[in-house]
């Protein structure tokens, strides 16, 4: 599937705090913890617990969430299909959409029981 400018914009306007509880619920149903989710988010974005909580309370959009993030230098190693989109094929013009899919992929791998050292990619 191809990403469109409309899709990119729609995802960018979504509020991170509205999606975050879904991540937590999915992971806890699969025997993973909120702390593991935070570890994955910190690896990807650089946000520690306090900064993450502040962003949730401020109800920032995904656009703001990723604009303020310091994406991990190995984020480009996150590959695969999420929601029908092959991450590595998402065009550079839709970087925000790709970053959101990075996060979705990491949450997905965590929920499926993948080991943390595999999730947190190393070069």
Protein Blocks (a to p, Z undefined) as FASTA:
>chain_A
ZZdfklmmmmmmpcfklmmmmmmmmmmmnopafklmmmmmmmmnopafklmmmmmmnopa
fklmmmmpccdfklmmpgcjeehiafklpcfklmmmmmmmmmmmmmmmmmnopafklmmc
cZZ
